[in-house]
Amino acid sequence: MKKSIIFLSFILLFLSVFGSSLTVRIPQNIDFLDPHKAAASGTDEVMFNVFEGLLKPDSQGNLNPAVAENYTISQDGLTFKFFIRKNIKFHDGSYVTPDDVKYSLERLSGLDGGPGYNSAMISTIKSVTADKNDNSVTVILKTADTNFLSNFTKAVIPRHNDQYQNSKPIGTGPFKFISYQPDQNILLEKFKDYWKTGYPKVDKVEFKIISDEQAALLSFMAGNIDIYPRIPAQMLDILGNNIKIISGGQNLVQLMAMNNARKPFDDIRVRQAVNYALNKDEIIELAALGYGTKLGSNMSPVMAKYYQEGLENYYSTNTEKAKELLKEAGYPKGFSTTITVPSVYQFHVDTAQIIVEQLKKVGINAKIELVEWGVWLDRVYAGRDYDTTIIGFTGKLSAYDVLKRYESGYSRNFMNYKSEVFDNMFKKAYAEIDDKISTDLYKELQVILTEDAPAVFIMDPNFIIAMDENIDGYEIYPYYVQDMSTVYFK
């Protein structure tokens, strides 16, 4: 008993002197340190800990006050007034002012004369004014939008750090940025003046970049990694004892995107044939070991309010139907194509291998092209130079943000999907103030996507996390983040 007390005292002394530190595995580099320029979900996953907006989402998808202490919305839905939290600080010790918030929103919306970095804000925000007297910021929209509130989760950054935001980023989050070494790690440190008392609960976090799953597994089993998010289901059986496993829906849509502007995928019959050719149940069983929910459109059941049920079986596997459609489209003997997959995501690579075999049954000869993440972002996502690709669309906080990816004029509509019917209904849903009507329209949009088949919507794979058994407080979010502020060692 005496020895146990001495040992415990030693541990407490060690933690008080050296602090507690967490190491979390991530598979990819980040694209920008500047939060307004960042496009990759893998970047948001990490920098969620560094930056905050006027509002901040929680693990239930609720929007809570963050940089703003509270806010009001006018009856016509056009005016938002945010009252800045008193004495909230940036990581460099300076206080957040209404001018900093105004600068951030105008930078995002392009009202500062720049390009703007948030498409929703660019098209919707009419003006932003700051009032030092009551420590507030007022935002006026061009048109009412019931879904716009989620855009105020975008990062508030200090005006005085404008030139250094992509090299020495400063936010208001629970952790401050220390360093970033591509292909190695991102280091964060506890922000001791964080506005939320009692958080974060650890002193340092290292996001270790390990692209290879086998190498990540070995590192985790050797104790060099404390938390292994999105661990492949196939690895669970070899982890052994003394490991904690958490699993749940993650609001992610894995899909096989088809380039709708490139032959033969510019023909809806070909895209529908591909959907009939694939067996999603088999993909879920083989690639995810059953840890996944079958989908039929770009919406996960985690988004319960907006999710349109019944679409998951719209294209039940039917090879004869697929062959018939291919013949009608002028491809009676099938065709050859390439599936471009980011090599950093083994799960997508495994899915591609299964799909290759399934497509053979209808005469489609597909080969897999593995590319680095940076190449995928540049050539596929930005350049739209590909036949098909397999990727995961991360969850968003609103149906608008989920479905705007398919609007014809959206800059990141890399599938080149174009539908006047979809565009018109999307604009109608966006402008509708009545929440019930707006929700129904978003459900109808999912039906249109299913029928037009711009992609094969495969599954929402379960979010599986392996971690040291002494770690507690980890929360699964309905979108792509790793919130380290609540995590602690028992």
C-alpha positions in Angstrom: 0.0 0.0 0.0 2.8 2.4 0.9 4.6 1.6 -2.3 1.5 2.3 -4.3 1.1 5.7 -2.6 4.7 6.6 -3.3 4.4 5.6 -7.0 1.2 7.6 -7.4 2.9 10.6 -5.8 5.7 10.2 -8.2 3.3 10.2 -11.2 1.5 13.3 -10.0 4.9 15.1 -9.4 6.0 14.0 -12.9 2.9 15.4 -14.5 3.1 18.7 -12.5 6.7 19.2 -13.7 6.6 18.0 -17.2 2.9 18.2 -18.1 0.7 15.7 -19.8 1.1 15.1 -23.5 -1.0 13.3 -26.1 0.1 11.9 -29.4 -2.5 11.5 -32.1 -2.0 9.8 -35.5 -3.2 11.6 -38.7 -2.5 10.2 -42.2 -1.9 13.4 -44.2 -0.2 16.8 -44.3 -2.3 19.9 -43.9 -2.8 22.3 -46.9 -2.8 25.7 -45.2 -2.1 27.0 -41.7 -4.3 30.0 -42.6 -7.8 28.8 -41.6 -9.5 30.9 -44.2 -7.5 29.4 -47.1 -7.6 25.8 -45.9 -9.8 23.5 -48.0 -8.8 20.0 -46.8 -10.9 18.3 -44.2 -7.7 16.8 -42.7 -6.6 20.4 -42.0 -9.8 21.2 -40.1 -9.4 18.0 -38.2 -6.3 19.4 -36.5 -6.8 23.1 -36.5 -10.2 22.8 -34.9 -8.2 22.9 -31.7 -6.5 26.2 -32.6 -9.3 28.3 -34.2 -12.8 29.3 -33.2 -15.5 31.3 -34.8 -18.2 33.5 -33.2 -20.0 30.2 -32.7 -18.5 26.7 -32.2 -20.1 23.3 -32.9 -20.2 20.6 -30.2 -20.2 16.8 -30.5 -24.0 16.8 -31.0 -23.9 19.2 -33.9 -25.3 22.1 -31.8 -23.9 25.6 -32.4 -22.8 27.2 -29.1 -21.4 30.7 -28.4 -17.6 30.9 -28.6 -15.9 34.2 -29.5 -19.4 35.6 -29.3 -21.0 35.4 -25.9 -24.5 35.7 -27.3 -26.3 37.0 -30.4 -29.6 38.1 -31.8 -31.3 37.6 -35.2 -33.9 40.0 -36.7 -37.4 38.7 -37.5 -36.8 39.0 -41.2 -33.6 36.8 -40.9 -31.4 39.4 -42.5 -29.6 40.9 -39.5 -27.3 39.1 -37.1 -25.8 40.9 -34.1 -23.0 39.3 -32.1 -21.8 40.4 -28.8 -18.1 39.6 -28.3 -17.1 37.6 -25.2 -15.6 39.9 -22.6 -11.8 39.6 -22.1 -11.4 36.8 -24.6 -7.8 36.6 -25.8 -5.8 35.5 -28.9 -2.9 33.2 -28.4 -0.4 36.1 -28.5 -2.1 37.6 -25.5 -4.0 40.4 -27.3 -7.7 40.8 -26.6 -10.2 40.0 -29.4 -11.9 43.2 -30.6 -15.0 43.9 -32.8 -12.5 45.1 -35.4 -10.8 41.7 -35.5 -14.2 40.0 -36.0 -15.1 42.5 -38.7 -11.7 41.9 -40.4 -12.2 38.1 -40.3 -15.7 38.2 -41.7 -14.8 40.7 -44.5 -11.8 38.7 -45.4 -13.9 35.5 -45.7 -16.6 37.3 -47.7 -14.4 39.4 -49.9 -15.8 42.6 -48.6 -12.2 43.7 -47.9 -11.5 43.8 -51.6 -9.8 40.4 -51.6 -10.9 37.2 -53.3 -13.0 35.9 -50.4 -12.5 32.4 -49.0 -16.0 31.3 -48.1 -18.4 31.0 -51.0 -21.5 31.2 -48.8 -20.3 34.4 -47.3 -19.2 35.9 -50.6 -22.7 35.5 -52.1 -24.7 36.3 -49.0 -23.1 38.9 -46.7 -24.0 42.5 -47.6 -22.2 44.4 -44.8 -20.3 44.0 -41.6 -20.1 46.8 -38.9 -18.2 46.9 -35.6 -19.3 48.8 -32.6 -16.8 49.3 -29.8 -19.3 50.8 -27.5 -21.3 47.6 -26.9 -18.5 45.3 -28.1 -20.6 44.0 -30.9 -20.5 43.2 -34.6 -23.5 43.4 -36.9 -23.8 41.4 -40.1 -26.5 42.2 -42.7 -27.3 39.6 -45.4 -28.4 40.2 -48.9 -31.2 37.6 -48.6 -32.6 35.7 -45.7 -31.1 32.2 -45.2 -32.2 29.9 -42.4 -29.0 27.8 -42.7 -26.5 30.7 -42.6 -25.8 30.6 -38.9 -23.4 27.7 -39.3 -21.1 29.9 -41.4 -20.3 31.9 -38.2 -18.2 28.9 -37.1 -15.4 30.1 -39.4 -12.2 31.3 -37.6 -11.9 34.7 -36.1 -8.2 35.8 -36.5 -6.4 38.9 -35.4 -6.1 41.8 -37.9 -2.5 42.5 -36.8 -1.3 39.0 -37.9 -2.5 39.3 -41.5 0.9 38.7 -43.2 1.9 35.8 -40.9 -1.4 33.8 -40.6 0.0 31.0 -42.9 3.3 30.7 -41.1 2.5 31.7 -37.5 -1.3 31.2 -37.1 -3.0 32.7 -34.2 -6.5 31.8 -32.9 -8.5 31.7 -29.8 -8.9 28.0 -29.4 -7.9 25.7 -26.4 -4.5 25.0 -28.0 -2.0 27.4 -29.6 0.1 26.5 -32.6 3.8 25.7 -32.0 5.2 24.2 -35.2 4.5 22.2 -38.3 6.9 19.9 -40.1 5.4 18.3 -43.3 5.4 14.5 -43.2 6.4 14.6 -39.6 4.1 16.4 -37.1 2.0 19.4 -35.9 2.7 20.4 -32.4 0.2 22.3 -30.2 0.4 23.6 -26.7 -2.2 24.4 -24.1 -3.4 28.0 -24.1 -3.4 28.9 -20.5 -5.7 31.9 -21.0 -8.4 30.0 -22.8 -11.8 31.5 -22.1 -13.4 28.2 -21.1 -12.4 27.4 -17.6 -11.0 23.9 -17.0 -10.1 23.3 -20.6 -8.0 21.9 -22.2 -7.1 19.1 -19.9 -3.7 18.2 -21.3 -0.7 20.4 -21.8 0.6 19.3 -25.2 -0.7 17.5 -28.3 1.4 16.1 -31.1 -0.4 15.2 -34.3 2.0 12.7 -35.8 1.8 12.3 -39.6 2.0 8.7 -40.6 0.6 8.0 -44.1 1.1 4.2 -44.0 -1.5 2.3 -42.0 0.9 -0.6 -41.1 3.5 1.8 -39.9 0.8 3.6 -37.9 -0.4 0.4 -36.4 3.1 -0.7 -35.3 3.7 2.8 -33.8 0.4 2.5 -31.9 1.2 -1.0 -30.6 4.7 0.2 -29.5 3.1 2.9 -27.4 4.4 5.8 -29.6 0.8 6.9 -30.4 -1.9 7.4 -27.8 -4.9 7.9 -30.1 -5.4 6.2 -33.5 -8.5 7.8 -35.1 -10.2 6.1 -38.1 -8.3 2.9 -37.5 -9.3 0.3 -40.2 -11.7 -2.3 -39.0 -9.4 -5.0 -40.2 -6.8 -4.1 -37.6 -9.1 -4.4 -34.6 -8.5 -8.1 -34.1 -4.7 -7.7 -33.8 -4.6 -4.9 -31.2 -4.7 -7.2 -28.2 -5.7 -6.2 -24.7 -5.5 -3.0 -22.8 -6.9 -1.0 -25.7 -10.1 1.1 -25.7 -12.2 1.1 -28.8 -14.9 3.7 -29.6 -17.1 3.4 -32.7 -20.1 5.3 -34.2 -21.5 7.0 -37.2 -19.5 9.9 -38.4 -21.6 11.8 -40.9 -19.1 11.0 -43.7 -20.2 10.0 -47.2 -17.8 7.7 -49.0 -18.5 7.8 -52.8 -17.1 7.0 -56.2 -17.3 10.3 -58.0 -17.6 10.2 -61.8 -16.4 13.1 -64.0 -19.7 14.1 -65.5 -18.0 16.2 -68.1 -15.8 13.4 -69.5 -16.9 10.5 -71.7 -18.5 8.1 -71.0 -19.7 9.5 -67.7 -21.3 12.5 -69.4 -24.1 10.0 -70.2 -26.6 9.5 -67.4 -27.2 5.9 -68.5 -23.6 5.1 -68.0 -23.6 6.6 -64.5 -26.7 4.7 -63.6 -25.2 1.5 -65.1 -22.2 1.8 -62.8 -24.6 2.2 -59.8 -26.5 -1.0 -60.8 -23.2 -2.8 -61.3 -21.9 -2.2 -57.7 -22.9 -4.2 -54.6 -22.7 -1.8 -51.7 -23.5 -4.5 -49.1 -20.5 -6.4 -50.3 -18.3 -3.3 -50.2 -19.3 -2.6 -46.7 -18.7 -6.1 -45.6 -15.3 -6.5 -47.2 -13.9 -3.0 -46.9 -15.4 -2.0 -43.6 -16.1 -5.5 -42.0 -19.7 -4.4 -41.7 -18.8 -1.2 -39.8 -20.8 1.1 -42.1 -24.3 2.3 -43.1 -25.4 2.0 -46.8 -26.3 5.2 -48.5 -28.2 6.2 -51.6 -27.4 9.9 -51.8 -25.1 12.5 -50.4 -26.5 12.6 -46.9 -25.9 10.4 -43.8 -28.6 9.3 -41.4 -26.6 11.1 -38.7 -28.2 14.2 -40.2 -31.5 12.9 -39.1 -33.5 16.1 -39.7 -32.6 16.2 -43.4 -32.0 12.6 -44.3 -34.3 11.1 -46.9 -34.9 7.5 -46.2 -35.4 4.8 -48.8 -32.7 5.9 -51.3 -30.1 3.4 -50.2 -31.8 0.6 -52.2 -32.7 2.7 -55.3 -30.0 1.0 -57.3 -30.2 -2.6 -56.0 -27.4 -4.7 -57.6 -28.5 -5.7 -61.1 -25.8 -6.7 -63.6 -28.3 -7.3 -66.4 -29.9 -3.9 -66.0 -26.4 -2.4 -66.0 -25.5 -4.1 -69.2 -28.7 -3.0 -70.8 -28.1 0.6 -70.0 -24.5 0.4 -71.3 -25.8 -1.0 -74.5 -28.3 1.8 -74.9 -25.5 4.3 -74.3 -23.4 2.8 -77.1 -21.1 0.6 -75.0 -22.4 -2.9 -75.6 -18.9 -4.4 -74.7 -18.3 -2.0 -71.9 -15.3 0.4 -71.7 -12.0 1.0 -69.9 -11.6 3.6 -67.2 -9.3 4.7 -64.4 -10.1 5.1 -60.7 -7.8 7.7 -59.2 -7.4 7.2 -55.4 -5.4 9.1 -52.8 -2.9 6.5 -51.5 -2.9 8.0 -48.1 -6.4 6.5 -47.4 -6.1 2.8 -47.4 -9.8 2.4 -46.8 -10.5 4.1 -50.2 -7.8 1.9 -51.8 -9.5 -1.2 -50.5 -12.9 0.0 -51.7 -11.4 0.6 -55.2 -10.0 -2.9 -55.4 -13.5 -4.4 -54.6 -15.1 -2.1 -57.1 -12.7 -3.1 -59.9 -13.8 -6.7 -59.5 -17.5 -5.8 -59.4 -17.3 -3.7 -62.6 -15.7 -6.5 -64.5 -19.0 -8.4 -64.3 -20.6 -5.8 -66.6 -17.7 -5.4 -69.0 -16.1 -2.3 -67.4 -12.3 -2.6 -67.2 -11.1 -0.3 -64.4 -7.5 0.2 -63.3 -6.5 1.9 -60.1 -4.2 4.9 -60.1 -2.7 5.7 -56.7 -1.6 9.3 -56.2 -0.2 11.3 -53.3 -2.7 13.5 -51.3 -1.2 16.7 -52.7 -1.5 15.4 -56.2 -5.1 14.4 -55.6 -6.0 17.9 -54.3 -4.2 19.6 -57.2 -5.2 17.4 -60.2 -8.5 15.8 -59.2 -10.1 18.2 -56.7 -8.9 21.5 -58.2 -8.0 20.5 -61.8 -10.9 18.1 -62.4 -8.5 15.9 -64.4 -9.8 12.3 -63.8 -12.2 9.7 -64.8 -13.5 8.4 -61.5 -12.2 8.8 -57.9 -13.0 7.4 -54.5 -13.1 9.9 -51.6 -15.0 10.7 -48.5 -17.1 13.9 -48.3 -17.0 15.0 -44.7 -20.1 16.0 -42.8 -21.2 19.6 -42.4 -23.4 21.4 -40.0 -26.2 22.2 -42.4 -28.0 20.5 -45.4 -27.0 23.6 -47.4 -23.3 23.0 -46.9 -23.7 19.3 -47.7 -25.6 19.7 -50.9 -24.0 22.9 -52.3 -21.2 20.7 -53.6 -23.5 19.8 -56.5 -24.6 23.3 -57.6 -23.5 24.0 -61.1 -21.7 27.2 -60.3 -20.0 26.0 -57.1 -16.2 26.3 -57.5 -15.5 22.9 -55.9 -18.1 21.0 -57.8 -15.3 18.7 -59.1 -17.7 16.1 -60.4 -18.8 18.7 -63.0 -22.4 17.8 -62.2 -24.9 20.2 -63.9 -28.6 20.1 -63.4 -31.0 23.1 -63.9 -33.6 21.3 -61.9 -31.2 20.8 -59.0 -29.9 24.3 -59.2 -33.4 25.9 -59.1 -34.6 23.8 -56.2 -31.4 24.4 -54.3 -31.9 28.2 -54.7 -35.4 27.8 -53.5 -34.4 25.8 -50.4 -31.7 28.3 -49.7 -34.1 31.2 -49.8 -37.0 29.5 -47.9 -37.5 31.0 -44.4 -40.0 28.3 -43.3 -37.9 25.6 -41.8 -40.3 22.8 -42.6 -40.6 23.7 -46.2 -36.8 24.2 -46.5 -36.2 20.7 -44.9 -38.6 19.1 -47.4 -36.8 20.7 -50.3 -33.4 19.4 -49.1 -34.9 15.9 -49.0 -36.1 16.4 -52.6 -32.7 17.4 -53.7 -31.3 14.1 -52.4 -33.8 12.3 -54.6 -32.6 14.3 -57.7 -29.0 13.4 -56.9 -29.9 9.7 -56.6 -31.7 9.7 -60.0 -29.1 11.7 -61.8 -26.3 9.5 -60.3 -23.3 12.0 -60.5 -21.6 9.5 -58.2 -22.1 6.1 -56.5 -23.0 7.0 -52.9 -21.6 4.0 -51.0 -21.6 4.3 -47.2 -21.1 6.3 -44.1 -18.3 4.2 -42.6 -18.2 4.0 -38.8 -15.7 6.2 -37.1 -13.5 3.8 -35.2 -10.9 5.0 -32.7 -8.4 3.0 -30.8 -6.7 4.5 -27.8 -4.7 3.8 -24.7 -7.1 2.4 -22.0 -6.1 5.2 -19.6 -7.4 7.9 -21.9 -10.9 9.3 -21.3 -13.1 12.1 -22.5 -12.9 11.5 -26.2 -16.0 12.6 -28.1 -17.1 11.6 -31.6 -18.3 14.6 -33.7 -20.7 14.4 -36.7 -18.0 15.9 -38.9 -14.2 15.7 -39.4 -12.5 17.0 -36.2 -10.3 15.8 -33.4 -11.3 17.8 -30.3 -8.4 17.3 -27.9 -9.7 19.9 -25.3 -11.9 17.3 -23.5 -9.4 14.4 -23.6 -7.5 13.5 -20.4 -5.5 10.7 -18.8 -7.5 8.8 -16.1 
